[in-house]
């Protein structure tokens, strides 16, 4: 049985009776058992998935209505709540936390008969770029297990890339679906802010984070968006997308479209192999009839500093709830004064979370807010204004998703500044609320390179058309593991 099929191919095969949901799920579990000790994508595997698959097959045989996913195995980043399932955020602080409710994206996928094969690894509380900052150990890149898979949705990227599931849900605060998609050779999507409900996503930085699909193809991303996007009464930041069908007209192409090539995302520090791949992608778009021109986003050089200032501030507030009184682990209070107890309890946080919480307490504090947080918010506003101006002239903006190739596990873990700069091409979409996608484009030294395409707010359907057009020009080798 071929586990390397896309989500849409899976649906067609099950509908046609060529495969059963139970057989496919059994093979998926065998695959996880065989390779996940090398990848470490999964934190927990759902023990009831075969029972769920049998229910789907029974519904099909009896002629009952079956949801559009037909029992498709989907992995879920472990900061998205599934009722009665552990949701740890890859943190010892939430080691035993069992979610009491479903996230909106989960309830919508359940309604369409998706099966959640398990929870996958991430940087603790989604704070990281490599999935090395998980309390349960790093995830490895399926293309070369000595290398990082990207982050923070590294478990999502690796599980899709290594055929341990058909698709995944991750979250993207500064590139956390697109970065691992680029490093693992899959598609990662960050939607327009508000397109997908955040209800049930454990908060990191509310004003810019979004849930997004990680898939094998652009069409699969459109398929997932059709299910999980749209207005949600539980999340007042969601927008009405009028039941947009993201799969329809996806093959429309880009002829006559204008694409801006962001020069600040292709400058100092870019790997020559990534630069060459990007120039090749630009040529592909031109061959497809698009008009590509170099453009400038001057505020990009301040975007990483602004991003980390804003997200640390919001994280400091959001993670204040983890005082071990409402959420936490078994740690007796006897012998502690109140503040001493909380300080001791929070030693369960890992180094990256601790660093960002300390920063998040400092930058908005009295005497410092004007120097740091307010300046960061001004950068966010100026960057948004620059993007607004560009989208008056251009349909899309393009740059490499990540300016460097995947690097070895441990290579940058002690250099937070070097790690932060990996985000330089991805944070703009989050700070400005724009949709962005990473499309696998080429290989160098046996490792994938992804291209990032951005569009204007609520132009997600058009963005998927451009991404599909680029994807159609590329054939990549199969992952070796």
N, C-alpha and C positions, 0 to 999 in steps of 0.2 A: 504493500500500500504506500502510495506516494504522500509523504507528509509535507512535501515542498510546494504544495499548491497554494494559491492565493485564497483569500476569504471568499471571493465571488466564485472561484472554481470549486471550492468546498461546497458552497450552497448548491451549485448546479449538480455536482456529483451525488449529493444526498437526495436532492429532489428527483433526480433521474433514477434513483435506486441502484446506482453503481457502487456505492459504499453505504455503510450504516454508520450512524453517529456513534454507536457503541464500539464498533471495530476501529474507527478512526481515533476515538478517545483512548482505547486500549493501546494502540500503537504510539500515541502521544505520550502516555504514561511510561511505556517501555523506553521511549527516546529520553525522557527526563531521567529515568533510572540509569540509563546507560552513560549519559554525558554530563549530567549536571554537577557531578562531583568535580569536574574540570572547569565548568563555567560558573557555578554558584549563582545562577540567576534567581532561583527560587528560595524563599524563606520558609514557606509552607505550601504543601500540595493538598488540595481539597480531597479528602478520602471518599467523598460521595459522588465524584464525577461520573463514574460508570453507571451508578443508579440513575443519575439525571439523564445520561445519554440513552439508557433503556427506555425511559419515559418518552423521550423524543421519538425514538423508533416506533414505540407503541402507538403514539399519536399519528404518525405517518401511515402506519399499516391500517389503522382504523378509519382513516380518512378525516381525522379531526384537523381543525385549522392549526397550523404550526407557524410560529414566529419566523421572521425573515432570516434569523441566524441559524436555524436548523441544528442546534446543539453544538455550534462552533466553539472550540476551546480557546478561551481568551485569558491571558494573564493580566493581573491587576497590580499596579504599583502599591506598595504597602503603606501608603498614606491616604488611600481612598477607602471609605468605610463599606464593608459588607456585613450585613446583619448576622450576628452570632459567629463571626469569624475574627480571629486575632488581627489587630491592626496596630503594628508596633512602630511605624515610621523608622524602622531599622535602629531603634533606640532602646537601651536597657530601661529607660524611664517608663516606657509603655510596653514592657516585655509581656505582661499578662493582660493587657487591655483587650477586651472583646467588644466590638462595636455593637451598640444597641439598635442601630437602624441602618438602612441602605442609603448610600449616596444616590442622588437623582440619576446620575449616569448609570449606576448599577441597576436601579429599578427599571429604567428604560430598556437596558439590555436584557434583563430578565424577562420583561414583557415580550421581547422578540426571541426568546428561547436560546439566548447565549448561555454557555456553561463556563463558569470561572474555574479554570484548572488550578489556580493557586495565586498566592501573593508573591510578588517579586521584589528583589533587593533594590536599595536606593542609598544614596548618601543620607546620613541621619537627619531626619526632618527635612529632607530635600535640600540640604545645605552642602553643596559640593558639585564638582564637575567631573568626577572620575569613578564614583561608587567605591572609592577606597575609604570613605568616612562612614561606613556602615558599622554598627556595633557588632555585627555578625560576620564580618570579614568581607573582603572585596569581591566584586564580580569580575570575571575575566572576559576579554574580547574573544569571540568565537573564531575570528580570523587568525589570531595568534594569542594564545592564552598567557603569554608573558606581558601583554599590553592591556591598558585600561580600555573599558568599553564606552567611556564617556559617562556623564552623569547630569543631573542626579538620577535620571530614569534609566540607569545602566542595566538593571534587571529586565526592564521592558525591552530595550534595544537588543540585548543579548538573547533573550528568550525567543523573540521573533526571528532574529538572524539565524539562530541555531535550530530552528524548526521544532521548538518545544511547545509552541502554541501557534495559532493562525494569526492572531493579532493581540495587541496589548493596549491598555490605557496607562498613560503616564501623566505627569504634571509638568508644566513649563513656567518657571518664574523668571529665568533669564537665558533660557536655551535648553532647558532640561529634557525636552523631548527631541529637539533638533540636534543637539550635541551628540548624544548616544546614537541617534539615527545615522549621523555622518560617520562616526567611528565604527559602527557595526554594519554599515551597508544596507540600511533599510530606510523607510520613509517616516519622518517625524513631523507632526503638525502642531503648530501653535495657532489657535483660532483668533479671530477678532475678540477683543475683550468683551465678555458678556454673552458670547454666542453659545457657550456651554456652561451649564450650571456648576458652581463650585460647592453646592450644598453636599456635605459629606466628605469633602476634601479637607484634611486636617491643615489648618491655616499656617502659612509661613509669612507671606507678604500679600495680603488681600488685594491691594490696589493694582497688582500687575500679574498675579499668577493665574493660570488657566489649566484645566484638564485638557489633554489632547491625545489622539490616537497615535499609536506606533504600528505600522503595517508593512507588508512586503511590497505593495504597489500603491500608486496614487489612487487608482479606482477603489481599492480597499479602504483608503482613508475617506473617500467620498461616501462610500457605503456606511462606514461607521458614523460619519457626521449626520447622515440622514436619520440615524436612530437617536443620537445623544444630544443634538443641538436644539436650541429653541427656548422659549420663555419658560420660567419655572417659578411658581408661587413661593418656593422656599428661598429664592435668591433674587433679591431686588435689583441686582446688577445685571441680570439677564435681559436680553433684547429679543424682540419678536422677529424671527426670520421668515415668517409667513410660510412655514412648511416648505422651505426651499428644497428642491431636489438637486443635490450636488452631483449626482451621477449623470443627469441628463445634460446633453451637449458638452460633455467633458472632452470630446474629441474635436472640438471646434477649431483648435489651433491658435496660433499667435500671429498670423499674417497681418501686417499693417500695424501691429501693436508697438508701442514705444517702451523700451526698457532702459532704465538708468543703471549704469555700472558704478557702484559707490567706490570712489578712489580711496577714501580713508580706510576702507576695509580690505584694501589690497596693497597696502604700503609697507612701511617698516615692520619687520618681524614675520612677514609671511614666508612660508616655506616655498622655495622655487618650484617644487613639484605641484603644490597646491595652486600657485599662480598660473602655471602652465595649464593645469586642468581647467581653471576658471576661464582663461582665454579661449580654450577649446569649447567650453560651454557657450560662451558668447558667440563664437563662430557658428555653433549648431543653431542657436536662436536666429542668427542672421540668415542662415540657409533655409530656415523655416518661414522666412518672410518678415521677421521682426526688425525693428530699427533700434540699434543699441548705441548709446552715447554715454560718455563718462560724465558723472555728476558728482557734486560735493555735498557732504553732510558735515559741516564744520564742527558741530557739537559732539560728533562721535568720539573725539579725543577725550571728552569729559564724561562720556556715558558710563564707563565702568565704575569710576569713582562715585558718580551720582547714584548708580544702581545699588552699589553696596551700602551706601549711606542710607538710602530709603529703605531697602529691604532689611537691613540690620535694625533700623528703628521699628519697623512693623513686627519683625520677629521678636524683638525684645518685649514688645507688648503682648503678642500672641502666646509666647512661651512662658509668660509670667504665671499662667494658670497651672503650670506643672510645679506645684509646691509640695507634692506628695500627700496632700490632704484630700483633694478631689480626684486627681489622676496620679498614678505612680505605682509603687511596688510595696511589698511588705517590709516596712522599716519602723520599728516601735518609736513612739514619741517620748518615752520615759527618759528623764535625765537631760533633756534639751530645753533651753529657752527658745521661744518661737522662731526668731530670726536665725539662730544657730541651727535649729532643726532643718529649716528650709535650705540653708546654705549647704549643710551636710547632705541632704537628700539630693540636691542638684549636682553632686559630684558624679552622679550616674550619666550626666550628659558627656558626650565626647568632646574632643578638643576643638573641632570646627564650630559646633553649636555653641560651646562656651565662649569662643572668641567673638562670635557674632552677637551673642546676647550682651556681652560686656560692651561691645561697640554700640549696640542698640540702646544701652542705657546712657552712654556718654554723649553721642552726637545730638540728641534732642534736649539735653539737659540745660538748665538755666546757665547763661553765660557762654554756651557753646552752640545753641541752636542756630543762631544767626550766621556763625562761621561755617557750619556744616550742613545741617538739614535744610535750612531755607535756601542755601546756595544750590544744593542738590535738586530741590524742587524747581528752582529757576532753570537749571540745566534741562530738566525734564520738559518744562514748558517750551523752552527755546528749541529743543530737539523736535518736539511735536510741531512747532511752527515751521521748521525747515522741512519736515516730512510733508506737511500740508501743502507747502509750495511745490515740492517735487511732484506730488500726485496730481497737481493741476495740469502738469505737462506730460507725465509718464504714467503708463498703465502698471508697470512693475519695476521693482528694484532688485538687482542681483548682486551677489557677492559669494565667496566661499562660506560655507556654514561655520567652519572653524579654520583659522589661518594656518594651522599646523597639522601634521599627521598625528595619529594616535601615538602615545609615548608609553614607555614601559611602566608597569606598576612599581610604585615607590620612587620614580624618577623625580617627581615634582612635589611630593607630598609635604616636604618640609619647607617649601617656598610658596607661601600663600599668594604673594604678589604675582609670581609667574602663573599660578593657577588662575587667579582672577582675570588675567589678560586673555585667557582662552575664551572668555565670554565676549570679547570686544565686538564681534560681528552679530551676536545674537540678542544682546540686551536691548537694542534699539526698538525691536518689535514689541517687547514687553513694556518699555517706558512710554511708548506712544500708542499702545493698544492695537497695533496693526496685526493682521494675520501674516504668518510666515511658515514656510515649509522647507524641509531639507530633503532633497532628492538624491539618491545614490547615483554618482555620475562616473567615477573612474577609480582606478586602483594605482597605488604606488608602493613599492616595496612589500607587496602582498597585503596592503591595508587599504580600506576604502576611503574615498574622498567624496563628501557631499556638497551639493550646491544649494544655497539658500535663495529663495525667491520671496519677496514681500509684495503685498498689494495694499490698497487703501482699505479702511474700515468697511466691513460688510461686503467686501468684494471677494469673499472666500470662494465663491463658485468660479469666478474668473481666475483666481489664483490656482485653483486645481486644474483648470484648462491649460494654463501655462506649464504647470508642473508635469502634467501628463504628456504634453508636447515634448518637453525635454527628456522625460523618461523614455519616450518612444524611440529616441535616437541612440539608446545605450543598451548594451548587453554585457553584464558583469559575470565573472565566473561564480561557481557555487562555493559556499563557505566550506572549508576543508574538514571541519570537525565532524 
